[in-house]
Amino acid sequence: IEVSPSIDYTIIWLEESIIARLQPLVPLKYDTTYTVSIGTEAMSIYGMPLEEEFSFSFATREPGETPHIVATSPFDRQADASGSQPLEIRFDQPMSSAPTEAAIEISPPIDYAVIWYEDNTLAVLQPLAPLDNDTAFTVNIGAEALSTGGMPLAADYSFSFFTGMHETPRVLGTLPLDGQADIPSNHPIQIIFDQPMDTASIEAALKVSPAMDYTTTWLEANFVLMLEPVTTLAVDTGYTISIGDEAISTFGMPLAKDYSFSFTTGK
């Protein structure tokens, strides 16, 4: 790996050595184009060299531009955050500590200290006591946060996470049953989950074939979704209802895989 113009950095390997993260030891220069090249002497763990050289380029911002948040830890909607880990907010340029710290709000509130690293581009929020387990936290950084150049954050920014371990949600059952036949055209349609679901994501991931107009109603604290057709279903017709794996629980956990079930109306 070569970086031009040269910088000092460390490499962090992720996802079983599939992803290499180059972490600069000091902030990159403003208004500069960098090129990263990987030569063919790079090899897989099986000893196979890279098929051909690869390179990519990017440009850093000019000084005085609007600051942005580029990463957080835990990441947004993380559902297995440790209650003992610090919270990290990474900016794309040095920030003024006092107004930025004043712009941070955490709900539910916690006591914490803020430590700045890497030329004030990384704010580490260190809780003074372990975070409560099985709790959803939201961190908001208001637009009044300022860079050292006096520029405010482009817009309010927030991220949420949940402490503890949570299983992937799944469908427990449906009405009608999968494969059921001779269903009355006014039969209720329900999908039952094993945990409360994020309603907007479910409805966006839901597809019915052949298409029909319907309304949705959530029951049992968002464990049960009921679909109510606007008109009665067509007779002697097979219907398939599917939910894509972009659907998530209220804890931010996605379905393990797409889910679908089918039924046929009576004559």
N, C-alpha and C positions, 0 to 999 in steps of 0.2 A: 504494500500500500504506500502510495506517495501522495502528499498533499502539497499543492502549489498555489500561492506562496506557502512556504513551510510553516508549520505550527507545532507546538508541543502538545501531545495528547496521550491519553490512555485508551486502551481498547477493552470494552466489556462485551463478553459473548453471551448471547441470549438464545432461548429456544433450542437447546442442545446444539449449540455452535452453528445454527443456521443464520442468525443475525449478529453482525458485528456493529457495536455502537462505539463510535469514536467520540470521546469526551475531551474537548479542549481543556487544557490546564489553566488558561486565561481566556477571557472573552475575545472573540474574533474582532478584527479591525472593522471599523465602519466603512461603508461604501467601497467594498472590496470584492472582487470576483475570485472565488476559490475553485480549484479543480482537484478532484480526488480520482486517482488512477489505481487500478488493480492489475498487476502484470500476470502473465500466463504461468509464472512460477508458483502462483498460489495453487494449493492442492486440496482436494477433499480428504476426509479421514480415510478414504480407501486408496489414496495415492494417485488419484486422477487429477491432472493439471487442468486449469481453467482453459476452456476451449479457445478463447481469444481475449485480448486485453479489453478491459472495460473502464470507462471513465464517465464522470458526470460533473457538472459545474453548478454553482449557485452564487448569488450575490447577496451581501449583507446590506442592511439599510443605511441610509445616510443619517448622521447624527441629528438629533432634534425631531425625528419622526415620531409619530404616535407609538407608544409602547404597547406590546401585546403579551399575553400569557401564552407560553408555548408548551408547557407540560405541568402536570401536577402529580403528586403521589400522596395518597392513593389516587388512581385515575378515576374519572367520572363514572359513577354507577358501579364502582367496584363493590362486590358483595362479600368479600372475605378479608376485609382489612383487619389488621392486628390492632388491638386496643392499646398496644404499647409503642407503636411506631410513631415517629414524628411526621408531621404533615409538611410537604414541600410544594412551593410555588415557584416556578421558573419563568423568568421574564426574558424578552429578547434584547434588553438593554439595561444598563444600571438604573436602579430606582432610588428615589429619595426615601430614606427609611421612615421618617416620622409621618408624613402624609399617607404613605402606603400602608403602614401599620394601622393608622387610624381608619383606613378604608376597609379593613378586614373585619368581617362579622362571621361568627360560627353559631349555628343553631342545631341542637340545643347548646347553650353557652358552656364553655369550658375555660379553665384557667390555663394559660400557656405563656411561654416566653418566645420571643422572635430572635433568631440568630441569622445574620446575613453572611453569605459566602459568595465567592467568585465575583468580586468587584460589584457587590450589591445586585447581582442578577438572580440570585437564589435566596429565597426567604424560607427558612426552616422554622416551622411552628412546633415547639416542643411542649406537649402537654405536661402540666405539673403533677398530674396523677393519671393512671391508666384510664382510657376511655371506657365508658360502660359498654358491656357486650350486648349483642342483639339490638343495636341502636342505629338509626339512620341519622347521619350528620350531613349538614349542608354548609359549605364554606362559600361566602360571597365576598368578592373584592369589588368595591365600588369604583366608578369612573373618576373619583377624586384622587385616586392613587396617582402619584406623579413620578416621572423619570427625573434623573439628576439634571436633565436639560429643561425641566419645568413643563414637560408635555404630559397631559392627563391620559389615563388609560382610554382606549378607543371606546369602550362601553363597559357596563357592569359585566362581571364574569363570575360564574358560580360553578361549583362541582359538588357532587354528593357521593357518599359512600356508606357502606353498612358494615359494622363490626361483627365478627363471628363468621362461621361457616354455614353456607346455605346450599342446599341441593338444587340441581337443575329442575325446573318445573316440568310437570307432565300432565297429560289428560287422563283423568281417572275413568271417564265414561261419557257417553253421549245419549241423547234421545232425539231421534230414533237410534236404535243400536246399529252398529256398522253391519251392512248387508241385509238389514231388515226390509221386508217386502210388504206390499199391500198397505202402505201407510195412508191413513186418511189425509185428504188434501189440506185439512186444517190442524194437523197434528203439531203440537209444540216442538220446537227445535232447541235443544239445550246442549251446552258443552260444559262439563264439570272438570275443574282443575284441582290439583292437590295443594295449591297455595294461592294466595291472593295475587291477581294479575294486574299489570299495567294496562288499563282499558284502552287507551289510545293506540298503543303498539299492537294489541290483539286485533282491534278493529281494522287497523291499516294492513295487517298481515292476512286478513280473512278473505277467502275467495269462495264463491258459490258458482257451480257449473251444472246445468245452464244458468245463466245470470237471472237474478230476480231482485226485485226491490224489497227491502226489509228494513226494519228498525231493530235496534239493539237495546236490551235492558240487562243491567248487571244486578245479580242477587247474591245473598249470603256473603256480604263483605268482599265482593269481587272474586269469589271462588266460582261462580256460576254465570255463564253468559247465555242469555235467551235471545234467539232470533225470531222475530215475528214478521212473516211475509205480509207485505202491504195488501196483496190479493192472494186468494187461495192458490195452492200449488197446482200445476198442470197434472191431469190424471195420467196414469200409466206411463210415468216418466221417471228415469233414474237421475238422482241428484248427487253431486259430490261436493262436500264442504272441506276445504283445506285451510290450514294455518301454517304460515311460513315460520322458519326458525328465527326470524327477526323479532318475533313476539317475545316479550320479557315479563317477568314477574315484577311485583312492586319492589323487590329487592335488587332488581337490575339483572337477574339471571335469565339468559335466553333459553328457549326450548332446546332440548338436546338435538332434535331433528324435526323436519317438517312432519305435520300430522294431518291425516285426512280420514274421512269416513263417508260411506255412501249408503243410500237407501232408495227405494222405489215406491212411488205412490200407487194406490190401487186404481182399478178401472172405474 
